[in-house]
Amino acid sequence: MIGSDAFAIAADDELPALTPRQEREFAYHRARAATLDGLAEKPVATDVLSEVRRRPWNAYWSLYDRIIAASPAGKRVLVPGSGFGDDAIRLALLGARVSAFDLSPESVAIARERAERAGCEIDFRVAPAEALAAYDDGTFDMVVFVDILHHVEIAATLREVVRVTRDGGLVLGDELYTHSLLQRVRESVPIARVAYPLLRRWIYGRGEPYITPDEHKIDEAELALVLGALEAPQLEWFGLVEGRLFPSRMVWASRVDRAAMRIAGRAAARLASRVVFSGTIRASAV
Ligand SMILES: C[S@@+](CC[C@H](N)C(=O)[O-])C[C@H]1O[C@@H](n2cnc3c(N)ncnc32)[C@H](O)[C@@H]1O
């Protein structure tokens, strides 16, 4: 083992040479992990798996509706950028044979401990999404992205994910998204300098928001790269003002927000702050 006692890191968790962006992500998550206490002992919430009454207004629950409908039991599932292991553990609890990786050795150490406590056998690795030398071609039946694409180089990551997924394998995701036109508005002085600082605490609570130096919500061109690798992709848009003007904890407002996105039709792709997608790997993408 290497590293501090708080995060025992396996010696074979060696990373390749990192790009400057990966270096900054690595350093950010190392510093963040040092501020987190007791996370390894925190059990993973499983209501999204077991609750009979579903929450179709919530992007994350909608992703899990799709995952459950795809019957992951017995399938080989890859979870890129697995963080503290929540989704990898949930998929294992659904009976999937899970492999998961993250750039942060500290996060992987926490995820391994949580999986052990949950009685799940998961192959966790430390790796950058852009270089997945640890996995052979065509290994996985399913890939589940959650809040990771805005941290990585999308084209390189897709190349690797397509390579390690079998022809016809299913890709699902729930990702942060903002159309480039709306992003320009978000970056304008009145929004960035006035509205955002005023709303920040209301939306994110008292803690520092978790935002790395390089992350940016994926835009329509990056989403098109992902969808271009998929056969007949299915999309759902979320978050007109949820997470922008009010926090996700306001359930009634989230329900209204989701209804507004449905009414928005094609305009939803310009307005949304989240996208849930799924589709099978296109044969020509492999
Ligand atoms: C917002 S967190 C999401 C974690 C997890 N998917 C979740 O939903 O809880 C982003 C994660 O991406 C990881 N990450 C950042 N850059 C990465 C890269 N190039 N390759 C793999 N993981 C990366 C970070 O270490 C962090 O755990």
The ligand as an SDF file (V2000), in Angstrom:
LIG
                    3D

 27 29  0  0  0  0  0  0  0  0999 V2000
  -18.5960   14.8580  -10.3130 C   0  0  0  0  0  0  0  0  0  0  0  0
  -17.6400   13.4580   -9.8570 S   0  0  0  0  0  0  0  0  0  0  0  0
  -18.7790   12.1720  -10.2740 C   0  0  0  0  0  0  0  0  0  0  0  0
  -18.4760   10.8830   -9.5790 C   0  0  0  0  0  0  0  0  0  0  0  0
  -19.5390    9.8030   -9.7430 C   0  0  0  0  0  0  0  0  0  0  0  0
  -19.7580    9.4570  -11.1260 N   0  0  0  0  0  0  0  0  0  0  0  0
  -20.8090   10.2480   -9.0710 C   0  0  0  0  0  0  0  0  0  0  0  0
  -21.7910   10.5340   -9.7820 O   0  0  0  0  0  0  0  0  0  0  0  0
  -20.8330   10.3150   -7.8520 O   0  0  0  0  0  0  0  0  0  0  0  0
  -16.4220   13.3970  -11.1270 C   0  0  0  0  0  0  0  0  0  0  0  0
  -15.4240   12.2700  -10.9530 C   0  0  0  0  0  0  0  0  0  0  0  0
  -14.6350   12.2240  -12.1370 O   0  0  0  0  0  0  0  0  0  0  0  0
  -13.3300   11.8420  -11.7680 C   0  0  0  0  0  0  0  0  0  0  0  0
  -12.4700   12.2390  -12.8910 N   0  0  0  0  0  0  0  0  0  0  0  0
  -12.0780   13.4810  -13.2530 C   0  0  0  0  0  0  0  0  0  0  0  0
  -11.3540   13.4310  -14.3820 N   0  0  0  0  0  0  0  0  0  0  0  0
  -11.2820   12.1230  -14.7410 C   0  0  0  0  0  0  0  0  0  0  0  0
  -10.6550   11.4280  -15.8170 C   0  0  0  0  0  0  0  0  0  0  0  0
   -9.9750   12.0590  -16.7620 N   0  0  0  0  0  0  0  0  0  0  0  0
  -10.7860   10.0930  -15.8530 N   0  0  0  0  0  0  0  0  0  0  0  0
  -11.4800    9.4100  -14.9110 C   0  0  0  0  0  0  0  0  0  0  0  0
  -12.0900   10.0170  -13.8680 N   0  0  0  0  0  0  0  0  0  0  0  0
  -11.9940   11.3680  -13.7890 C   0  0  0  0  0  0  0  0  0  0  0  0
  -13.0920   12.5590  -10.4630 C   0  0  0  0  0  0  0  0  0  0  0  0
  -12.0350   11.9760   -9.7290 O   0  0  0  0  0  0  0  0  0  0  0  0
  -14.4610   12.4200   -9.8000 C   0  0  0  0  0  0  0  0  0  0  0  0
  -14.5250   11.2620   -9.0060 O   0  0  0  0  0  0  0  0  0  0  0  0
  1  2  1  0
  2  3  1  0
  2 10  1  0
  3  4  1  0
  4  5  1  0
  5  6  1  0
  5  7  1  0
  7  8  2  0
  7  9  1  0
 10 11  1  0
 11 12  1  0
 11 26  1  0
 12 13  1  0
 13 14  1  0
 13 24  1  0
 14 15  1  0
 14 23  1  0
 15 16  2  0
 16 17  1  0
 17 18  1  0
 17 23  2  0
 18 19  1  0
 18 20  2  0
 20 21  1  0
 21 22  2  0
 22 23  1  0
 24 25  1  0
 24 26  1  0
 26 27  1  0
M  CHG  2   2   1   9  -1
M  END
$$$$
